[in-house]
Amino acid sequence: MHELSIPGLFVTLATMLVAAKLLGELAQRIGQPAVLGELIAGVLLGGSLLGVVPTEGPAGEVVHVFAELGVVLLLFEIGLETDLREMFRTGPASLSVATVGVVLPFLLGFIFWAYAPHAASGDGTDLTTAAIFVGATLTATSVGITARVLSDLKQMHSAEARIIIGAAVVDDVLGLVILTVVSALASGAELAPLGIVRIFAVAIGFLVVAVLVGRFAAPRLFDLVVRMRVRYVLLVFAIAFALGLAALAALAGSALIIGAFAAGLILSGTNQFDTIEREVRPVASIFAPIFFVSVGASVNLDLLDPSREGAAGILGVAAVLTVLAILGKLAAGWAAPWARFRRLVVGVGMIPRGEVGLIFADIGRRSGILNEAVFGAILLMVMATTFVAPPALKALFGSPTAADQ
C-alpha cells in the first residue's frame, strides 16, 4: 500500500515526467512516436518492475486524478485543433466506422467466449454473462493514444484523423451504453431498455447542445475576458472552461473527455483561438505524459512469465482475443465505402484499447464474473493493442504506398 506523502508524490510525478520525456526522445530517435516511449516508461516504473508509480491506495488515487487531468487536457487540445465544418463533413463516415468498430469486436469476443470457453467465468457465473463482458472489453477505443500519435506525426488535419477522432467520440457514447449494461449485469440488476436509450440520448444531446450554445455564448464571454489585465487570463479561463464542461458532461451522464472535446470545439470559434491554442499546448504537454505513463504502469509483466502455473492457457486465450480485437477494428476502416480516406490507417488508429478496456475488465473481475486468469488474458490483449498502434501508424504514414490503401 502506497501512503500519501506529499514529498513522495512530488518525486513520483517528477520521475514519471522525466522518464516519459527521456524514453519519448529515445522512441523518436529510432523513428517511433514519442507516446510509445511514454508507455514503455510506465511499464518500467510500474509495479511489475521498479514499483515507482502507485496504482492503488491514496497515492494511486492522486496519480489517477493527474492522469485524468492529462487526458482531459489532451482532448481539449484536440478539440481546439478540430475544424467543426470538416468534422460534420466526415460525420456519416465517422458514425459508420464507430458502429462497426464497436459491434463487430463485441460479436467476435462474445461468440469466441460463448462457443469456445476457457475458464470463462468466476464461480457460479453463467457463460452468457461472462461472454458479454469479454465482448465488451474488445469494443472501446482509447482515443488519447491514437490522437497523441497523430499529433506527434503532425497528421491531426488529415482526413483520417478527422474520421478517427469523430469515430472515437461516437465510440465513447456507445461505450457509455455498454458500460451501463455490463455494470447492471455485474450488480445483478435487470436491464431497462428505456434506461439504455436515455444514456445514449443524454450523451449525444449534451455534445450537440453544448457546442450549439457554446458557439453562441463563448465568443462574447472571451471578448470580455481578453480585456482583463492579469497574466495568462485567457489560458486560465480556457482551462477552467474545459474542466467545467468536462465535469458538466460527467454529471449529465456522459464522459469527461466528451465535455473536454466539446470545449475545444467551442473555443476554436473564438477570436482568441490562436492565443488559447498556443498557451494550452505546453500545459497539456506536462499532464498528458502522466496519463500515458499511468496506462503503461498498469501492465502486469508477471502474466508473461512462462513458469507461472496456467501461463500457457492465459497466453493462448490472450493471443486469440488480441487477434479478434485487431481484426474487429481493422474492419471498421472499410465501414464507409463512399468516403475517400486511407482505410488501413483508420482501422489501425481505432485499435488501441488502453485504459478503457481495463475499466470493463476490472468491473467483471471485482464482481466475480471474470476470474483472475480471464482478467489476465484481457489485460494482455489491452497491452498488445495499446502498444501495436503507435509504430503501425508511424509505418503507414511514412509509407509511400499508404495513400493507395
C-alpha positions in Angstrom: 0.0 0.0 0.0 1.4 3.4 -1.0 0.8 6.0 1.7 0.0 9.6 0.7 3.2 11.6 1.2 3.4 15.0 -0.5 7.2 14.9 -0.9 7.0 11.3 -2.1 4.2 12.2 -4.5 6.2 15.1 -6.0 9.2 12.7 -6.5 6.9 10.2 -8.2 5.4 12.8 -10.6 8.9 14.2 -11.3 10.2 10.7 -12.1 7.2 10.0 -14.3 7.7 13.2 -16.3 11.4 12.8 -16.7 11.2 9.2 -17.7 8.4 9.9 -20.2 10.4 12.6 -21.9 13.7 10.6 -22.0 12.1 7.5 -23.4 9.9 9.6 -25.7 13.1 11.1 -27.0 14.6 7.7 -27.5 11.5 6.5 -29.3 11.6 9.4 -31.7 15.3 8.9 -32.4 14.6 5.3 -33.5 11.8 6.5 -35.7 8.8 5.8 -33.4 6.2 8.2 -31.9 7.0 9.6 -28.5 3.9 8.2 -26.9 5.4 4.7 -27.4 8.3 5.7 -25.2 6.0 7.1 -22.6 4.0 3.9 -22.4 7.3 1.9 -22.0 8.3 4.4 -19.3 5.1 3.4 -17.5 5.9 -0.3 -17.8 9.4 0.3 -16.3 8.1 2.4 -13.5 5.0 0.2 -12.7 4.6 -2.4 -10.1 5.9 -5.2 -12.2 9.5 -3.7 -12.3 10.6 -0.6 -10.3 7.3 0.0 -8.4 7.7 3.8 -8.6 4.2 4.5 -9.9 1.4 3.6 -7.3 -1.7 2.1 -8.8 -3.8 1.8 -5.6 -4.2 3.4 -2.3 -4.4 7.2 -1.6 -1.2 7.9 -3.7 -2.6 5.8 -6.5 -5.8 7.8 -6.5 -3.9 11.1 -6.7 -1.9 9.9 -9.7 -5.1 8.7 -11.3 -6.6 12.2 -10.9 -3.5 13.7 -12.6 -3.8 11.2 -15.3 -7.5 12.1 -15.9 -6.5 15.7 -16.0 -3.9 14.8 -18.6 -6.4 13.0 -20.9 -9.0 15.8 -20.5 -6.4 18.5 -21.5 -5.3 16.3 -24.4 -8.9 16.0 -25.7 -9.4 19.7 -25.1 -6.3 20.4 -27.3 -7.6 18.1 -29.9 -11.0 19.9 -29.9 -9.2 23.2 -30.4 -7.4 21.7 -33.5 -10.5 20.2 -35.0 -12.3 22.0 -37.8 -16.0 21.7 -36.9 -17.2 22.0 -40.5 -14.8 19.3 -41.6 -15.9 17.1 -38.8 -19.5 17.5 -39.9 -18.5 16.5 -43.4 -16.9 13.3 -42.1 -19.8 12.7 -39.7 -21.5 9.8 -41.6 -18.2 8.1 -42.2 -17.2 8.5 -38.5 -20.5 7.2 -37.4 -20.2 4.1 -39.7 -16.6 3.5 -38.6 -17.5 3.8 -34.9 -20.6 1.5 -35.2 -18.7 -1.3 -37.0 -15.7 -0.8 -34.7 -17.9 -1.4 -31.6 -20.4 -4.0 -32.9 -18.0 -6.3 -34.7 -15.4 -6.7 -31.9 -18.2 -7.3 -29.4 -19.7 -10.1 -31.6 -16.3 -11.7 -32.2 -15.5 -11.7 -28.5 -18.9 -12.9 -27.5 -19.0 -15.7 -30.0 -15.5 -16.9 -29.1 -16.2 -17.0 -25.4 -19.7 -18.5 -25.7 -18.7 -21.3 -28.0 -15.1 -21.9 -27.1 -15.0 -21.1 -23.4 -11.7 -21.2 -21.4 -12.3 -20.9 -17.7 -14.9 -18.4 -18.8 -16.2 -17.1 -15.5 -16.0 -16.8 -11.8 -17.8 -19.2 -9.5 -21.5 -19.5 -10.3 -21.5 -17.1 -13.2 -23.3 -18.2 -16.4 -21.4 -18.4 -19.6 -23.5 -15.8 -21.5 -22.9 -13.1 -18.9 -19.1 -13.8 -19.0 -19.2 -13.8 -22.8 -20.9 -10.3 -22.7 -18.2 -9.0 -20.5 -15.4 -10.4 -22.7 -17.1 -9.0 -25.8 -17.4 -5.6 -24.1 -13.7 -5.4 -23.3 -13.0 -5.5 -27.0 -15.3 -2.6 -28.0 -13.9 0.7 -26.8 -11.1 2.6 -28.5 -8.7 4.7 -26.4 -8.7 7.9 -28.4 -6.0 9.5 -26.3 -3.3 7.1 -27.6 -4.2 7.4 -31.2 -4.7 11.2 -31.0 -1.3 11.7 -29.5 0.3 9.6 -32.2 -1.4 11.6 -34.9 -0.3 14.8 -33.2 3.3 13.6 -33.0 3.2 12.8 -36.7 1.6 16.2 -37.5 -1.4 14.5 -39.1 -4.2 15.9 -37.0 -5.6 17.8 -40.0 -5.7 14.7 -42.3 -8.9 13.2 -43.4 -8.0 10.0 -41.5 -7.5 11.9 -38.2 -10.9 13.7 -38.6 -12.6 10.4 -39.1 -10.8 8.6 -36.3 -11.5 11.5 -33.8 -15.1 11.7 -34.8 -15.5 7.9 -34.6 -13.8 7.9 -31.2 -16.4 10.4 -29.9 -19.2 8.2 -31.1 -17.3 5.2 -29.7 -17.3 6.8 -26.3 -21.0 7.4 -26.4 -21.6 3.7 -27.3 -19.0 2.8 -24.7 -21.1 4.5 -22.0 -24.2 2.5 -23.1 -22.2 -0.7 -23.0 -20.6 0.2 -19.6 -24.1 0.8 -18.2 -25.2 -2.7 -19.5 -22.2 -4.5 -18.1 -22.4 -2.6 -14.8 -26.1 -3.7 -14.4 -25.1 -7.3 -15.2 -22.3 -7.1 -12.5 -24.7 -5.8 -9.9 -27.4 -8.4 -10.7 -29.9 -5.8 -11.9 -32.2 -6.3 -14.8 -31.6 -4.2 -17.9 -34.0 -1.5 -18.6 -34.2 -0.7 -22.4 -35.5 2.8 -21.7 -32.6 3.5 -19.4 -30.1 2.5 -22.1 -31.8 4.8 -24.6 -31.8 7.6 -22.1 -28.0 7.3 -21.6 -27.4 7.3 -25.4 -29.7 10.4 -25.9 -28.1 12.3 -23.0 -24.5 11.7 -24.3 -25.4 12.8 -27.9 -27.7 15.6 -26.7 -25.1 17.0 -24.4 -22.5 17.2 -27.1 -24.9 18.9 -29.6 -26.4 21.3 -27.1 -23.0 22.2 -25.6 -21.5 23.0 -29.0 -24.5 25.0 -30.2 -24.9 27.1 -27.1 -21.2 27.4 -26.6 -20.6 28.6 -30.1 -23.1 31.4 -29.4 -22.0 32.4 -25.9 -18.2 31.7 -25.7 -17.1 34.4 -28.2 -18.9 37.0 -26.2 -17.5 35.7 -22.9 -13.9 35.6 -24.1 -14.2 39.0 -25.8 -14.8 40.3 -22.2 -12.1 38.1 -20.7 -9.4 39.3 -23.0 -9.9 42.9 -21.7 -8.6 41.8 -18.2 -5.0 42.6 -17.4 -3.9 39.8 -15.2 -1.3 37.4 -16.7 -2.4 34.4 -18.7 -6.1 35.2 -18.1 -7.1 33.6 -21.4 -5.2 30.4 -20.5 -6.8 30.2 -17.1 -10.3 30.8 -18.3 -9.9 28.4 -21.2 -8.7 25.6 -19.0 -11.4 26.4 -16.4 -14.0 26.3 -19.3 -12.7 22.9 -20.4 -12.7 21.5 -16.8 -16.2 22.9 -16.1 -17.6 21.4 -19.3 -15.9 18.1 -18.7 -17.5 18.0 -15.2 -20.9 19.0 -16.5 -20.7 16.2 -19.1 -20.0 13.7 -16.4 -22.8 15.0 -14.2 -25.1 14.7 -17.2 -24.3 11.0 -17.5 -21.8 11.5 -20.4 -18.0 11.2 -20.3 -15.4 13.7 -19.1 -13.5 13.6 -22.3 -16.6 14.3 -24.4 -17.1 17.5 -22.4 -13.4 18.5 -22.8 -13.5 17.8 -26.6 -16.7 19.9 -26.8 -14.9 22.7 -25.0 -12.1 22.7 -27.6 -14.6 22.7 -30.5 -16.4 25.7 -28.9 -13.3 27.8 -28.2 -11.9 27.1 -31.7 -14.6 29.5 -32.9 -13.5 32.5 -30.7 -11.4 35.4 -31.8 -8.8 34.4 -29.2 -8.4 30.9 -30.6 -4.7 31.2 -31.7 -3.6 32.5 -28.3 -5.6 29.9 -26.4 -4.2 27.1 -28.6 -0.6 28.3 -28.2 -0.9 28.7 -24.4 -2.8 25.4 -23.7 -0.3 23.3 -25.6 2.6 23.5 -23.1 0.2 22.8 -20.2 -1.2 19.7 -21.9 2.4 18.6 -22.6 3.0 18.5 -18.9 -0.1 16.5 -17.8 -0.7 14.2 -20.9 2.5 12.2 -20.3 1.3 11.3 -16.8 -1.8 9.7 -18.4 0.3 7.6 -20.8 2.8 6.6 -18.1 -0.1 5.6 -15.8 -1.5 3.4 -18.6 1.8 1.7 -19.0 2.2 1.3 -15.3 -1.0 -0.8 -15.1 0.7 -3.5 -17.2 1.4 -6.7 -15.2 4.6 -8.3 -16.7 4.2 -11.3 -14.3 1.5 -12.6 -16.7 4.2 -13.1 -19.3 6.2 -15.4 -17.1 6.1 -18.9 -18.8 6.9 -20.6 -15.5 3.6 -19.4 -13.9 1.0 -22.1 -13.4 -1.6 -21.9 -16.2 0.5 -19.3 -18.1 0.3 -21.2 -21.4 -3.5 -21.1 -21.3 -3.6 -17.4 -20.4 -1.2 -16.6 -23.2 -3.2 -18.7 -25.7 -6.5 -17.0 -24.8 -4.9 -13.6 -24.8 -3.5 -14.2 -28.3 -6.9 -15.1 -29.7 -8.5 -12.1 -28.0 -5.8 -9.9 -29.4 -6.3 -11.1 -33.0 -10.1 -10.7 -32.7 -9.6 -7.2 -31.2 -7.3 -6.1 -34.0 -9.4 -7.7 -36.8 -12.6 -6.1 -35.5 -11.2 -2.6 -35.5 -9.3 -3.0 -38.8 -12.6 -4.0 -40.5 -14.1 -0.7 -39.2 -11.8 1.1 -41.7 -13.8 -0.3 -44.5 -17.2 0.6 -43.0 -17.7 3.8 -45.1 -17.1 2.7 -48.7 -18.4 6.1 -50.1 -15.7 8.2 -48.3 -12.2 8.9 -49.5 -9.6 8.1 -46.9 -6.8 5.6 -46.2 -8.9 2.8 -44.7 -6.0 0.8 -43.2 -4.8 4.0 -41.4 -8.3 4.5 -39.9 -8.6 0.8 -38.9 -5.2 0.8 -37.2 -6.0 4.1 -35.5 -9.0 2.5 -33.8 -7.1 -0.5 -32.4 -5.8 0.8 -29.0 -7.9 -0.2 -26.0 -5.8 1.5 -23.3 -7.4 2.2 -20.0 -11.0 1.9 -21.4 -10.7 -1.9 -21.9 -9.3 -2.2 -18.4 -12.3 -0.5 -16.9 -14.7 -3.0 -18.4 -12.4 -6.0 -17.4 -12.0 -4.7 -13.8 -15.7 -4.4 -13.3 -16.1 -8.0 -14.4 -13.2 -9.1 -12.1 -14.4 -7.3 -9.0 -17.9 -8.6 -9.4 -16.7 -12.2 -9.8 -18.0 -12.6 -13.3 -14.4 -13.0 -14.7 -11.8 -14.9 -12.7 -8.1 -13.8 -12.4 -7.0 -16.0 -15.3 -9.5 -14.4 -17.7 -8.7 -10.9 -16.4 -5.0 -11.6 -17.0 -5.8 -12.7 -20.6 -7.8 -9.5 -21.2 -5.0 -7.4 -19.7 -2.5 -8.9 -22.1 -4.9 -8.1 -25.0 -5.2 -4.5 -23.8 -1.4 -4.3 -23.6 -0.9 -5.7 -27.1 -3.5 -3.4 -28.8 -2.1 -0.4 -27.0 1.5 -1.0 -28.0 0.9 -2.1 -31.6 -0.8 1.0 -32.9 1.9 3.7 -32.5 4.6 2.0 -34.5 2.0 0.8 -37.0 0.6 4.3 -37.6 4.1 5.6 -37.9 4.9 3.0 -40.6 1.7 3.7 -42.5 2.1 7.4 -42.6 5.7 7.0 -43.6 4.9 4.5 -46.3 4.8 5.9 -49.9 2.0 3.4 -50.7 -0.1 4.4 -47.7 -2.2 6.8 -49.8 -3.3 3.9 -52.0 -4.7 1.8 -49.2 
